[in-house]
Amino acid sequence: MKRAVRPSSGVLITAFLVLVAGAGCKPNTRDNPLGCELYSGDPVCPYPQHCENHRCVGDDAGAAGQGGAGGDGTGAGGAGDAGTAGTDGGAGTPGTGGGAGTGGASGVGGTTVDGGMDAPSSHCQASADCAGKAGTTACDVTSNTCVECVDDMTCSGAKPACNTANDACVQCTSANTSACTGTTAVCDPTQHLCVECVGDGDCKTPDKSFCSKNVCAGCVNDDACKTRDPSKPVCGASGACVQCDADKDCGGTTPFCGAQKICVSCKQAPQNASCAALSPATPVCGASGACVQCGKDMDCAGSPTTPFCSDAGTCVSCGSPLAPRTCATLTPATPHCSTTSGACVECLGNSDCPDAKAVCSSSNTCGVCTADADCANRGPAVCMSHLDGRCASTKETIYVQNNGSCADATGATAGSATVPLCSMQPATSLVSATRDLVVVRGTVSGATGAFATTVSIVGQSTGTIAGTVNPALHVSGGTTYARDLKLSTFDSMGLQADNGSTVKLDHVLVTGNAGQTSDAKGGGILLDGAAFQIRDTTVTNNGPGTFSGGLWGGILVNSPPAGGPKTLDHVTVQGNNPTGISCTGAISGTAVSATGNTSLDVVSACGITSCGAASTSCGAQP
């Protein structure tokens, strides 16, 4: 700091005496050039005043400083003392023989600012008073202080704006962004610098819409986008907040992410996009625009337990209230609704199945019968398991039952369920291609004729064919199937099968066919050139009988055919007279129990042997 020219000691003493006598300070005059400055201000000013520019002023505002006394024409004016936030020093009083000194600078914090030789003071009335003052060339007329700027016009170059808060030239102010251009287009009011942004609103490019450290940047995560705009909750790969960036961001009726990064319906899906590719579980484009499970019932065919397509596009069970139709209208082949599985099924019980497939299985499908019980309440209640597994109908049946309503007639209606035949006599002539089942109930007499065409004979209610002079059952041609029957005559055979015929027996009892001693016309089963397949059959207490001069008892196989079956399977032959099984050629036998016959159980020519006594694995089974 430059210091003022010091006066002589005499002058100082005179000033001191004047000041003491006045108990304070006096204005700076030619006769009192130093005033209160001689004593450094405060000691010569009453509290709470201080000395400023050679005047005592209050502490809250500095008084105008008095210029120092003129020198010898070359000296500078003295500096004005600084006050607390004081005003500018006043102009100096012209010195004797010298030029006038200019005013001192404004006092700040009690610091004295010197006025240099011929240099301008910091006190001003206009900017012209601050000319040549480096860095403070403008006058703040409010405080009469030289400052850097008072408006934008007093700034230039890289700092074109005036921040009047601190009288400094800056790039910009919060009210002046026009000084900013290009990528630094807005003003940061805290730093008064031109920057790219001070807030998100300054970032106009969608891909860089967030302001980060005064620079526009893209989004960094979905949370930032959700907070800003819930309608665009996804931070896209480009940095822009979008509704979607991939299909996974969409759903409902707008499951696909379109080219504009908005979710669109499946009907507006981008090229090569499909509901099936999006999710195998919802492969169909529904009317609502959403990808759905189905659009029609056919789409649900792969899910049997949910066969119907609801209006909402989901496969539902047949019992669902959302099912749009019934199983019968969906497909006639599965007209029933399973309440347990929800699937449309063929049947819920046997009554839902036709005679041809009368049994409703556990899987709700109709299948063939295996026993007569499967055909209860259907026609004669006979299961044709030996043929195609259907339940026999009344129309194809000839009923034979010796009861009070029977009649041995031969008309088209003879042998009906209500008026059955009394004996087997008419049955041999009534059998045809359309009536080929004979049901024998109870005990009836045999026929004098033979069955020459294919026929099935089934016994019910211990069905028995009996006779006295003729075989109980005589077969001359075709194939005869007989089961659940008892064949028993007096003085004749149980069964006679002639050459060219085929006999199949299943659970048949041939017993008591004993011939008289004098004529030996008895015997169990005579197979004379006939093919045979006999299973689970018992032949007991038969014979003796004669054939070609020889005696036989239980079964006689004469001239077994070269073609066709000739097997005994689980057959019991016992107590026959004289032999059990006689053959003129080899036959096949499995689990044949031949025991207790009068003379011989099995003739060696048969080629089979007995398995021994009847048991669960040997002989006829129940």
C-alpha positions in Angstrom: 0.0 0.0 0.0 1.4 3.4 -0.8 1.7 5.8 2.1 1.0 9.6 2.2 3.8 12.2 2.6 4.4 12.7 6.3 4.1 16.3 7.6 6.7 18.0 9.8 6.8 17.4 13.6 5.6 20.9 14.4 2.5 20.4 12.4 1.8 17.1 14.2 2.2 18.7 17.6 -0.1 21.5 16.6 -2.7 19.1 15.3 -2.5 17.0 18.4 -3.1 20.0 20.7 -6.1 21.1 18.7 -7.5 17.6 18.7 -7.0 17.2 22.5 -8.5 20.5 23.2 -11.6 19.6 21.1 -11.9 16.2 22.7 -12.3 14.7 19.2 -11.2 15.1 15.6 -11.8 18.0 13.2 -12.1 18.0 9.5 -9.0 17.9 7.5 -8.0 21.4 6.6 -4.9 23.2 5.4 -4.1 24.2 9.0 -4.9 20.6 10.3 -3.7 18.4 7.5 -3.5 15.1 9.5 -6.7 15.3 11.6 -7.4 12.2 13.6 -5.2 10.0 11.4 -2.2 11.0 13.5 -3.5 8.9 16.3 -4.6 6.0 14.2 -8.3 6.8 14.4 -10.1 5.3 17.4 -8.2 6.8 20.3 -9.2 10.3 19.5 -12.9 9.5 18.5 -15.6 8.9 21.2 -17.0 5.4 21.4 -18.6 4.0 19.3 -17.1 6.1 16.6 -13.8 5.6 14.7 -11.7 7.9 12.6 -12.3 7.6 8.8 -10.9 9.9 6.2 -9.9 12.3 9.1 -13.4 12.3 10.5 -15.1 10.5 13.4 -17.9 8.4 12.2 -20.2 5.7 13.5 -19.1 2.1 13.2 -22.0 1.2 11.1 -21.1 3.3 8.1 -17.8 5.0 7.2 -17.8 8.8 6.8 -16.5 10.3 3.6 -12.7 10.4 3.9 -11.1 13.9 3.7 -8.2 14.2 1.3 -4.8 14.8 2.7 -3.1 18.1 2.5 -1.5 19.2 -0.8 2.2 18.8 -1.0 4.6 20.9 -2.9 2.8 20.6 -6.1 4.1 17.2 -6.8 2.8 15.2 -3.8 -0.3 13.1 -3.9 -3.4 13.4 -1.7 -3.4 11.4 1.5 -5.3 8.2 1.7 -8.7 8.2 3.3 -9.2 5.9 6.4 -11.3 2.9 5.9 -14.6 2.5 7.7 -16.8 -0.5 8.2 -18.5 -0.9 4.9 -17.9 2.8 4.5 -18.7 5.0 1.6 -16.1 6.3 -0.9 -13.6 8.9 0.4 -14.4 12.5 -0.6 -12.2 14.5 -2.9 -9.1 15.9 -1.2 -8.7 19.6 -0.5 -6.2 21.3 -2.7 -2.9 21.5 -1.0 -0.8 24.6 -0.8 1.2 25.0 -4.0 0.1 21.5 -5.1 -2.7 19.9 -7.1 -5.7 18.5 -5.5 -5.6 14.8 -4.4 -8.4 12.5 -5.5 -10.6 10.7 -3.0 -9.6 7.6 -1.2 -11.1 4.2 -1.9 -14.2 2.9 -0.1 -13.3 1.6 3.3 -13.8 -2.1 3.8 -13.0 -3.9 7.1 -10.9 -1.0 8.4 -8.2 -1.3 5.7 -6.7 1.9 4.5 -6.4 2.2 0.7 -3.8 4.7 -0.5 -4.2 7.1 -3.2 -1.1 6.8 -5.4 0.6 9.7 -7.0 -1.7 11.2 -9.6 -3.6 7.8 -9.4 -7.4 7.7 -9.3 -9.2 6.9 -6.0 -11.6 4.0 -5.6 -14.4 6.5 -4.8 -16.4 7.4 -7.8 -19.5 9.2 -9.1 -19.3 7.7 -12.6 -17.4 5.1 -14.5 -15.1 7.8 -15.8 -13.8 8.1 -12.3 -12.6 4.5 -12.5 -10.7 4.8 -15.7 -7.3 3.2 -15.5 -8.3 1.1 -12.5 -7.3 -2.4 -13.7 -10.1 -4.9 -13.2 -12.5 -2.3 -11.7 -13.3 0.1 -14.5 -17.0 0.5 -13.8 -18.6 2.7 -11.1 -21.3 1.2 -8.9 -23.1 4.5 -8.2 -25.0 2.8 -5.4 -21.9 2.4 -3.3 -19.7 4.9 -5.3 -17.3 2.1 -5.7 -15.2 1.1 -8.7 -16.1 -2.5 -9.6 -15.5 -4.9 -12.5 -19.0 -4.4 -14.0 -22.4 -3.0 -13.5 -24.2 -4.6 -16.5 -23.5 -6.9 -19.5 -22.4 -3.9 -21.6 -19.3 -3.5 -19.3 -18.3 -7.1 -19.9 -16.8 -8.7 -23.0 -14.8 -11.5 -24.5 -15.0 -14.9 -22.8 -17.0 -13.4 -19.9 -19.8 -11.6 -21.6 -22.3 -11.3 -18.7 -22.2 -9.3 -15.4 -23.1 -11.1 -12.2 -24.3 -8.0 -10.2 -24.4 -10.1 -7.0 -20.6 -9.7 -6.8 -19.9 -7.2 -9.6 -17.9 -9.8 -11.5 -17.9 -10.5 -15.2 -18.9 -14.1 -15.9 -19.9 -16.2 -18.9 -23.5 -16.0 -18.0 -26.0 -15.3 -15.3 -29.2 -17.2 -14.5 -31.1 -14.6 -16.3 -28.7 -14.4 -19.2 -28.4 -17.6 -21.2 -28.1 -15.8 -24.5 -24.4 -15.7 -24.0 -24.3 -19.5 -24.2 -24.4 -21.4 -27.5 -23.8 -24.8 -29.0 -23.3 -27.7 -26.7 -22.9 -25.2 -23.8 -26.3 -23.6 -24.3 -27.5 -22.9 -20.7 -26.2 -21.0 -17.7 -25.1 -22.7 -14.5 -26.2 -20.0 -12.0 -24.0 -21.4 -9.2 -20.8 -21.1 -11.2 -21.9 -18.6 -13.8 -20.5 -20.8 -16.5 -22.0 -21.9 -19.8 -22.8 -25.6 -19.6 -24.7 -28.1 -21.6 -27.4 -28.4 -18.9 -28.3 -27.5 -15.3 -31.4 -29.7 -15.2 -33.1 -32.5 -17.2 -35.3 -29.9 -18.8 -32.3 -28.5 -20.7 -31.7 -31.8 -22.4 -34.0 -32.0 -25.4 -32.6 -35.1 -27.2 -34.5 -38.3 -26.2 -31.4 -40.4 -26.2 -29.7 -37.9 -23.8 -32.5 -36.5 -21.7 -30.8 -36.6 -18.3 -28.5 -33.9 -16.9 -25.5 -35.4 -15.1 -22.8 -33.0 -13.9 -23.9 -30.3 -16.4 -23.7 -32.8 -19.3 -26.7 -34.3 -21.1 -26.6 -38.1 -20.9 -28.8 -41.2 -21.5 -30.7 -43.0 -18.8 -28.7 -45.4 -16.6 -31.5 -47.7 -15.2 -35.2 -48.4 -15.4 -35.9 -46.7 -12.0 -34.8 -43.3 -13.3 -37.3 -43.7 -16.2 -40.1 -44.9 -14.0 -39.7 -42.0 -11.6 -39.7 -39.5 -14.4 -42.6 -40.9 -16.5 -44.4 -44.1 -15.5 -45.7 -44.4 -19.1 -42.1 -44.9 -20.3 -40.6 -47.1 -17.6 -37.8 -48.7 -19.5 -34.2 -47.5 -20.0 -33.7 -48.4 -23.6 -30.4 -49.4 -25.3 -30.2 -46.0 -27.0 -30.3 -44.2 -23.6 -33.9 -43.0 -24.1 -36.7 -43.7 -21.7 -39.2 -45.8 -23.7 -42.3 -47.9 -23.2 -40.4 -51.0 -24.2 -37.1 -52.1 -25.4 -38.0 -55.7 -26.0 -41.1 -57.9 -26.1 -40.5 -58.9 -22.4 -41.3 -55.3 -21.4 -44.9 -55.7 -22.9 -47.9 -57.9 -22.1 -51.6 -58.1 -22.1 -53.3 -56.8 -25.2 -50.1 -55.2 -26.4 -47.5 -58.1 -26.1 -45.0 -57.0 -28.7 -42.4 -54.1 -28.7 -42.9 -52.2 -32.0 -40.4 -50.3 -34.0 -41.3 -47.0 -32.2 -40.4 -48.7 -28.9 -44.1 -48.8 -27.9 -46.0 -51.9 -27.0 -48.4 -53.0 -29.8 -51.1 -55.8 -30.2 -50.3 -59.1 -31.8 -52.1 -57.9 -34.9 -49.5 -55.2 -35.2 -46.6 -57.3 -34.3 -43.3 -56.6 -36.2 -42.4 -58.7 -39.2 -41.4 -62.2 -38.3 -42.8 -61.9 -34.8 -45.4 -64.4 -33.7 -47.3 -65.4 -30.6 -45.9 -68.9 -30.9 -42.4 -67.7 -30.9 -43.1 -65.3 -28.1 -44.4 -68.0 -25.8 -45.4 -71.6 -26.7 -48.0 -71.4 -23.9 -49.9 -68.6 -25.7 -49.4 -69.3 -29.5 -52.6 -67.7 -30.8 -53.2 -64.1 -31.7 -56.6 -63.3 -30.0 -59.3 -60.9 -31.0 -58.3 -58.6 -28.1 -54.7 -58.2 -29.5 -53.2 -60.4 -26.7 -51.4 -63.6 -27.3 -53.8 -66.3 -25.9 -53.8 -70.0 -25.5 -56.5 -70.6 -28.1 -58.7 -69.0 -30.6 -61.0 -72.0 -31.3 -61.8 -75.4 -29.7 -59.4 -77.1 -32.1 -56.5 -75.2 -30.5 -57.2 -77.1 -27.3 -57.1 -80.6 -28.8 -53.7 -81.2 -27.4 -55.1 -80.8 -23.8 -57.8 -83.4 -23.3 -58.8 -82.2 -19.9 -59.4 -78.7 -21.2 -61.1 -79.2 -24.6 -63.0 -76.0 -24.9 -61.7 -72.5 -25.9 -63.4 -69.9 -23.8 -64.2 -66.4 -25.0 -61.1 -65.2 -23.1 -58.9 -67.4 -25.2 -58.1 -70.0 -22.5 -58.6 -73.8 -22.7 -61.1 -74.8 -20.1 -62.6 -78.1 -18.9 -66.0 -79.4 -20.1 -67.5 -78.7 -16.7 -66.3 -75.1 -16.5 -68.9 -72.3 -16.6 -66.7 -70.7 -19.2 -67.1 -73.6 -21.6 -69.0 -72.2 -24.6 -70.7 -75.5 -25.6 -71.3 -79.1 -24.6 -69.3 -82.2 -25.3 -72.0 -83.5 -27.6 -71.6 -80.5 -29.8 -67.8 -80.5 -29.7 -67.6 -84.1 -31.0 -70.1 -86.8 -31.3 -67.5 -89.4 -30.5 -66.9 -88.1 -27.0 -70.4 -86.7 -26.0 -70.0 -87.0 -22.2 -68.3 -84.7 -19.7 -66.1 -86.3 -17.1 -66.6 -84.4 -13.9 -63.4 -85.8 -12.5 -61.0 -85.1 -15.3 -62.8 -82.3 -17.1 -62.4 -84.0 -20.4 -65.0 -84.9 -23.0 -65.2 -88.7 -23.0 -66.8 -91.5 -24.7 -68.6 -92.9 -21.7 -69.2 -92.5 -18.0 -70.7 -96.0 -17.5 -71.6 -99.1 -19.5 -75.0 -97.6 -20.3 -73.3 -95.0 -22.4 -71.7 -97.6 -24.7 -73.2 -99.5 -27.6 -73.6 -103.2 -27.7 -70.6 -103.6 -30.0 -68.4 -102.1 -27.3 -70.5 -102.4 -24.2 -67.9 -101.9 -21.4 -66.9 -98.4 -20.2 -63.4 -98.7 -19.0 -61.7 -96.7 -16.2 -60.3 -94.4 -18.9 -63.9 -93.6 -20.0 -63.6 -95.4 -23.3 -66.0 -98.1 -24.6 -64.5 -101.5 -25.1 -65.4 -105.1 -25.8 -66.9 -107.3 -23.1 -65.1 -110.2 -21.5 -67.9 -111.8 -19.5 -71.7 -112.1 -19.5 -71.8 -109.7 -16.5 -70.6 -106.9 -18.8 -73.7 -107.3 -20.9 -76.3 -107.1 -18.1 -79.6 -105.6 -19.2 -78.6 -106.0 -22.9 -80.5 -108.5 -24.9 -79.9 -112.1 -23.6 -77.0 -110.8 -21.4 -74.5 -112.8 -23.4 -70.9 -111.6 -24.2 -69.7 -112.9 -27.5 -66.1 -112.8 -26.3 -65.3 -115.8 -28.4 -66.0 -113.7 -31.5 -65.8 -109.9 -31.5 -66.5 -109.0 -27.8 -69.9 -107.5 -28.5 -73.0 -108.0 -26.4 -75.5 -110.2 -28.2 -78.8 -108.7 -29.2 -82.2 -110.2 -28.8 -82.7 -110.1 -32.5 -79.9 -112.5 -33.2 -80.9 -114.9 -30.3 -82.9 -118.1 -30.3 -84.2 -118.8 -26.7 -84.7 -122.3 -25.5 -86.4 -122.7 -22.2 -88.9 -125.4 -21.1 -91.3 -123.1 -19.2 -95.0 -122.5 -19.2 -94.9 -120.2 -22.2 -92.6 -122.2 -24.5 -93.6 -123.5 -27.9 -91.6 -125.7 -30.4 -92.5 -123.7 -33.5 -90.6 -123.0 -36.6 -91.9 -119.6 -37.7 -89.9 -116.4 -38.0 -90.8 -115.4 -34.4 -90.2 -118.8 -32.9 -87.7 -119.0 -30.0 -88.3 -115.4 -28.8 -87.5 -114.3 -25.3 -91.2 -114.2 -24.4 -92.1 -117.5 -26.2 -89.0 -119.6 -26.2 -88.6 -123.1 -27.7 -89.3 -125.9 -25.3 -86.5 -128.2 -26.7 -83.5 -128.1 -29.1 -85.5 -129.9 -31.7 -86.5 -126.8 -33.8 -83.4 -124.9 -33.1 -81.2 -126.8 -35.6 -83.5 -125.6 -38.4 -84.0 -122.0 -37.1 -80.2 -121.2 -37.0 -79.2 -118.7 -39.8 -76.6 -116.1 -40.5 -78.7 -113.5 -38.7 -79.9 -115.7 -35.8 -76.8 -117.7 -34.8 -77.0 -117.6 -31.0 -78.9 -120.3 -29.0 -79.4 -119.5 -25.4 -80.3 -122.6 -23.3 -82.0 -121.8 -19.9 -82.5 -124.7 -17.5 -82.8 -128.3 -18.7 -84.1 -129.0 -22.2 -84.2 -132.0 -24.5 -81.8 -132.5 -27.3 -82.6 -132.7 -31.0 -82.7 -135.6 -33.4 -81.0 -133.4 -36.1 -77.5 -131.8 -36.1 -76.3 -128.3 -36.4 -74.8 -127.9 -39.8 -73.9 -124.2 -39.8 -72.0 -121.9 -37.5 -73.7 -121.4 -34.2 -73.0 -120.3 -30.7 -74.7 -122.2 -27.8 -74.6 -120.6 -24.4 -76.1 -122.0 -21.2 -77.7 -119.9 -18.6 -79.3 -120.9 -15.3 -77.5 -124.2 -15.3 -78.3 -124.8 -18.9 -78.5 -128.5 -19.7 -79.2 -130.5 -22.8 -80.4 -134.0 -22.1 -81.8 -136.9 -24.1 -82.3 -140.6 -24.3 -81.6 -142.1 -27.7 -79.7 -139.3 -29.4 -76.6 -137.3 -28.7 -77.2 -134.3 -26.5 -75.4 -132.2 -29.1 -74.8 -133.3 -32.6 -72.7 -131.2 -35.0 -72.3 -132.1 -38.7 -70.8 -129.0 -40.2 -69.7 -125.4 -39.7 -68.3 -124.3 -36.4 -70.1 -124.8 -33.1 -69.1 -122.9 -30.0 -70.6 -124.0 -26.7 -70.0 -122.8 -23.2 -71.5 -123.0 -19.8 -73.5 -126.1 -20.8 -74.0 -129.5 -19.3 -74.4 -132.4 -21.8 -76.0 -135.5 -20.3 -78.1 -138.3 -22.0 -79.2 -141.8 -21.2 -77.9 -144.5 -23.5 -76.3 -142.0 -25.9 -73.3 -139.7 -26.3 -72.8 -136.2 -24.9 -71.4 -134.7 -28.1 -70.9 -136.1 -31.5 -68.9 -134.0 -34.1 -68.7 -135.3 -37.6 -66.0 -135.0 -40.2 -65.8 -131.5 -41.7 -67.1 -129.7 -38.6 -65.3 -127.7 -35.9 -66.1 -127.8 -32.2 -65.0 -125.3 -29.6 -66.0 -126.0 -26.0 -65.5 -123.6 -23.1 -66.5 -124.5 -19.6 -68.7 -127.5 -20.6 -69.5 -130.4 -18.4 -70.0 -133.7 -20.2 -71.1 -136.3 -17.7 -73.4 -139.3 -17.2 -73.5 -140.3 -20.8 -73.5 -144.1 -20.0 -74.5 -146.7 -22.5 -76.4 -149.8 -21.6 -74.2 -152.9 -21.1 -76.0 -154.6 -23.9 -75.6 -152.0 -26.6 -72.7 -149.8 -25.4 -74.1 -146.6 -26.9 -72.7 -144.3 -24.3 -69.6 -142.1 -24.2 -68.6 -138.6 -23.5 -67.2 -136.8 -26.7 -66.8 -138.4 -30.1 -64.7 -136.4 -32.5 -64.9 -138.3 -35.8 -62.6 -136.4 -38.2 -63.7 -133.1 -36.7 -61.4 -130.2 -35.6 -61.6 -129.3 -32.0 -60.5 -126.7 -29.4 -61.6 -127.8 -25.9 -60.7 -125.8 -22.8 -61.7 -125.8 -19.2 -64.0 -128.7 -19.8 -64.7 -131.7 -17.6 -65.5 -135.1 -19.0 -66.5 -137.6 -16.3 -68.5 -140.8 -15.7 -69.1 -141.6 -19.3 -69.2 -144.8 -21.3 -68.9 -147.4 -22.3 -69.4 -146.7 -26.0 -68.5 -148.6 -29.1 -66.8 -147.3 -32.3 -65.4 -149.5 -35.1 -65.6 -152.5 -32.9 -63.7 -150.9 -30.0 -64.8 -149.5 -26.7 -64.1 -146.0 -25.5 -65.3 -143.9 -22.5 -64.4 -140.2 -22.0 -63.0 -138.7 -25.3 -62.5 -140.5 -28.6 -60.5 -138.7 -31.3 -60.9 -140.6 -34.6 -58.9 -139.5 -37.6 -57.7 -136.1 -36.4 -57.8 -133.7 -39.3 -54.6 -132.5 -40.9 -55.9 -128.9 -40.8 -57.6 -126.9 -38.1 -57.2 -127.1 -34.3 -56.9 -130.3 -32.4 -56.1 -129.2 -28.8 -57.1 -130.0 -25.3 -56.3 -127.1 -22.9 -56.9 -127.5 -19.2 -59.2 -130.5 -19.5 -60.2 -132.9 -16.8 -61.0 -136.5 -17.8 -61.8 -139.0 -15.0 -64.0 -141.9 -14.0 -64.8 -142.9 -17.6 -65.3 -146.5 -18.7 -63.1 -148.0 -20.0 -60.6 -145.4 -21.2 -60.1 -141.7 -20.5 -58.7 -140.4 -23.8 -58.5 -142.6 -27.0 -56.9 -141.4 -30.2 -56.1 -142.8 -33.6 -53.5 -140.1 -34.2 -51.6 -137.4 -32.3 -53.2 -134.4 -30.8 -52.1 -131.5 -28.7 -52.7 -131.2 -25.0 -51.9 -128.7 -22.2 -52.5 -129.3 -18.5 -54.7 -132.3 -19.2 -55.6 -134.2 -16.1 -56.6 -137.8 -17.0 -57.0 -139.9 -13.8 -59.2 -142.6 -12.4 -60.5 -144.0 -15.6 -61.4 -147.7 -15.6 -58.7 -149.2 -17.7 -56.4 -146.6 -19.2 -56.2 -142.8 -18.8 -54.5 -141.8 -22.1 -53.9 -144.0 -25.1 -50.3 -143.6 -26.3 -51.3 -142.8 -29.8 -52.7 -139.4 -28.6 -49.1 -138.2 -28.0 -50.0 -136.5 -24.7 -49.6 -137.3 -21.1 -51.6 -136.5 -18.0 -50.4 -133.7 -15.7 -51.8 -135.7 -12.8 -54.6 -134.9 -10.3 -56.7 -131.9 -11.0 -55.4 -128.6 -9.4 -55.1 -124.9 -10.0 -52.6 -125.6 -12.7 -53.8 -129.0 -13.9 -57.1 -129.8 -15.4 -60.3 -127.7 -15.9 -60.4 -124.4 -14.1 -63.6 -122.7 -12.8 
